[in-house]
Amino acid sequence: MRATAGPRLSRSKDPRTKNSDYNAPFAQWSNEQVCNWLEDFGLGQYVIFARQWVNSGHTLLTATPQSLEKELGIKHPLHRKKLQLAMNSINTKKEDKSGQLDHVWVTRWLDDIGLPQYKDQFHDARVDGRMLQYLTVNDLLFLKVTSQMHHLSIKCAIHVLHANKFNPNCLRRRPADENNISPSEVVQWSNHRVMEWLRSVDLAEYAPNLRGSGVHGGLIILEPRFNSDTLAMLLNIPAQKTLLRRHLATNFSLLIGPEAQQEKREIMDSTTYSPLSTTAKVRPKKLGLSNFGHLRKKKFDDSTDYVCPVDASPQKSEVKAPNNSPAKEADKLEQVGRLI
């Protein structure tokens, strides 16, 4: 799939059941309606078990993780999480725009943020827009995302989605006015749009190096430690090419604006500063002995180790320049996980 492919929203109801009463509460849905919904939801492989176990929608609404694994045969932890999040949304009757973005849309979103190498894992796990909000560090590791840079990329990209109320078309893929660019626009740039900018500042030969890097506008603006040196490393510009690196630094400063530049400079001048590494890995948190007794009781959503904590996400319709950005409001985007 191309990075410029349009978003795909959740599919409409199965035409085979168009005469069924889908306006009734989910708890009252028949076995057939629930099975068709599972098929449409991307979990069709479990329909054969659902036909035998599910009496009505109420069966799913009251199901525990253990019963989902035992009765529906859902052994994939993210498939269980996907289903439980959907049931929780139905139970709370909370309007959730992220739930309108299905797992196919998410694979295209990965293209947009410059991480197409993870599309197969995310597709197999049926990660949808709602799940993005509740991804944990360990979820990403389960999806074989181990790079610290890629964790930060996904974190910033989810922030941008929150800021734009999960508008499926919020990322900008094509150049508009190169002479009138603001940080609030740059934060919505896709990976492809960043490469277009590199071409506009005479760095076209290095632009292809950003493919698969996870660099997008959200990462550039919202991650305080992402600076021109980080970008130069990702572009594979040799350290001895000082004039070229200086050219990149000048254009990078013009791109992000004085406020973001000042913020990044303050971070670099702090005594605790450690530059971003293109090779650093994230590892799962180790559980202390006191935690093992609570593992069986722990619910799927009890983790506070979210990649992008929901409470820290902006409520505004657009991410502003760094002084008002989620990075400051959430005490900056802290480093996720622990480095090996």
N, C-alpha and C positions, 0 to 999 in steps of 0.2 A: 504493500500500500504506500502511496506517495504521501510525503509530509504535507502536501497542500490539499489532501482529501478533506472534504467537508465533514462536519460532525455527524454522527449518527445517534439519534435519540432512541430511547427504548421503543421496541416494536409495538405495534398496535395489537389488539387482542386477536386471537386466532379466529379466522373467519368461520371455522367449523362450529364455533360456539356463539356466533353473532346473535342468535335468538335467545341465548341464555341471559338470565338476569344478573348482569355484572354490577348493577346498581345496588344490589343487596349487600349487607355487611359481609366482609370477608369470612367471618366466623360461620356464616350460613351457606357458604358456597358448597356445592356438591363435590363429590369425588372427581367427577369429570372436569368440572371447572378448575379445581385445584391442580389437577394433572396438566391441563392445557396451559395454565398459568406457569407452572414449573418449566414446561417446554419453552414457553415464550421468554422466561426469565433466564434462560441459558443453562438450566439444570435438568435438561431432558433425560439425561442418563439415569436419573433416579425415579422416573415416572413408573417403571415396572414395579418398583417396590411400593410407591405411593398408592398405586391402584389396589394393593392388598391391605395397606395399613391405614390410610387416611379415610376417615368417615366423613369429615367436612373440613372447612377452613379452620374450625376451632381446634382440630387436631394439631395443625401446624402452629397456631398461635400459642398453644400451651406446651409445645414440645420443648424438652430439655436438650442440651448438646449430646447427652448420652443416648437419648431416644432417637435423635436424628442419625446418630452413627449406627445404632443397633437396628432400628426399624427401616430406615431409608438407605442404609449402607453408605452414608456420607462419611468417608474416612478422611477426605481432604479437608484440613482445618479451615482453609479460606472459603471453601464451599459452604461449610457450616456457618462461618461468620457472615457470609453474604446473605444466607437465608435468615439468620437470626436478626440481622440489622433490618431486613425488610419487614419481618414480623414485628419488630419493635416500633418501626415507623407506622405500621398499620395500627398497632395497639394504642400508640400515643396520639394518633390522628393528627400528626404534625406535618404541615406542608413541607416537602423536602424536594427542592429543585434538583439537587444532586442525584436523586433517585431516578430522574428522567434520562440520565446519561448511562447507557449500557456498556457492557464490556468491550464491544466493538469500537465504540467511541473512545474508550480509554486507550486502546492500542494506537489509535490515530493521534491521540494526545501525546503519547510517548514519542511519536515521530516529531511532533511540534516542539517538544522540549529537548530534543536531541538525544533521546535514549532508545532508539529503535531496536537495539540488541536485546531488550527485555520483553519485546512484544509477545513472543511465544509463551514465556512464563506467565505473564499477566493474563493472556488470553486463556491459557489452560486453567488458571485459578479463577477465571470469570470475574476479575476485579472490575467493578463498575464505579460510577461516580460517587455513590454513597459510601462505598468501601474506602475510597481515597481519604475521606475525612478521618477514618478510624484505623488507618494503617499504622502498625507499630514498627519499631526498629527490627524486632524479630520477624515480623511479617516480611519486611523487605529482604532480610537475610534468607528467609525461606524461599523467596522468589529469586534467590541468587544475585541480589544486588548487594555487593560487599564494599564497593568503593565509597569512601567518605564523601568525595566530591559529588557522586551520584545521589547519595542520601540527601545532601544539601540541595541539589538541583530539584529533586522531587518535593522536598519540603517547601522551597520557595515557590515552585509551580502550584502547589496546593494552596498556598497563601494567596496567590493571584486569583485562583478560582474562587476562593472564599470572598475576596474583595469585590469580585464581579458577579457575586451571587450565582455562581456556577453557570454563567452564560456560556453555552458551548462554542460561541464564536468570539470569545474575548481576546484570543491571541491574534496578533497581527503578523501576517505571513509575507506581505508585500510592501515595498517602500511607498511612502506617501510623499511628503515634502522633506527632502534631506536637509534643507536649509532652516527648517523650523521644527526642531526636535526637542521635546521636553522629557524630563525623567519619568513623568506620569505616563508618557507614551512608551518609552523604552522598556518599562517594567512589563509591558504586555507583548514584547517582541518574542517571536518564536526563534528557534535555533536557525532556521533558514533566513529569517529577517536579519539576524546578527551577521550572518555570512554575507548578506547583501550589503550591509554597512561596511564590512571589511573591504569589499570590492570598491565601494565608493571612496575609500580613503587610501586607495592604491596598495592594498594588501591582498589582492585577489589570489596570488599564488599560495597564500597560507590559509585562505578561507576553508578549503576542503578538510583541513585538519580538525575542524570543529565537529565534523560528523561523528556521532557517538560519544561526544564529550559531555553532554548534559548542559552545555552553556546556552542560556536563553536570557531574555531581558530581566526576568524576575531574579535570577541568580546574580546577575551583574549589579542590580540596584539594591536588592534586599540583603545580600550577604555582605556584612561590613568588611570581611577579610578578603573578599574577591577584588583584586586590583589589577592594574595593567601588567604587573609582573606575573600574576597568575595566568592572565590571558596569554602573555608571551610564551609561557611554558606550554600551555595547551596547544598553541599554534606551532610549537617546535621552532621558534625563532632562536637561533644560537645566541648565547650570552655575549659572544664577541662582536655581534652585530649591534653595537651600541647606538649607532645613528638610527637604525631601523626600530630598535626598542624605544628610543626617545620619541620617534615619530608616532609610534603606537600609543605611548603614554600621553602625549599631547592631545591626540584625537580622542583617547579614552576619557580624559578629563573634560573635554568639551562635550562629550556624549552624556556623561552622568550629571554634569552641572556642578556648581561650586559647593552646594550644601552636602551632596553625597561625597564629593572629593574631600571636604573638610572632615566629615565623619570617618572616612576610611583612613585619613592621615592621623586622626586622633587614636584610632585603633592600633595603627602601626607604631605609634609613639608610646603606647602603654607598655608597662613592664611585663605584663602577662601575655603579650602578643606572640603568637606562633603562626607563621605563614601557612596558607593552605598548601597541601601536598597533593600532587596528581596521582600519587601511588598509595596513599594511606588507606588502610582498610578499617572497617567497623566490625566489631565482634559482639556477640550477644552478652547481655549482662549476666553475671553469675549469681545464682540464687544462694542466699545464706541458708544455713541449716534451719533457721526459724521459719523459713518460708515453705518448706516442704509439706508441713502439716496442713497448709491452707490451699495447696494446689488443687485438690479435688473440689473444694468449695468455690474456687475462683470462677467468676463468670467471664464470658468472652469479652465484655467491655470494661472490665475492672482495671485494665492496664492504664497506667498514667504515662507510659513510655511511647506516646504517639509521636510519629514523625513530625506531624504538624498539629499541635494541640488545638482542639476546637475553640477553647476559650481564648486562645491567643490570636485567633484569626480576626482580621479587620471586619467591621460591619459596614464600612462605607462602600459605595458602589464602584469606587475607583481607588487604586493605590496611589497615594500622593508621593511627593518627593521625600527623601529620607527623614526629614524632621517629623513627618507625620506618618511614617511608614510602620508596618507591623514589626519591623526589626527593632525599632525603638520602643514601641508600645509593649512588646513582649520581652523587654530587656535584651534586645538583639537576638539574632538567630544563633542560639548556642550550638556548639559542636555536638552532633548526634553520635551516640554510641561511645565506645572507648577504642582508642587506637591500639593496634597490635604493635 
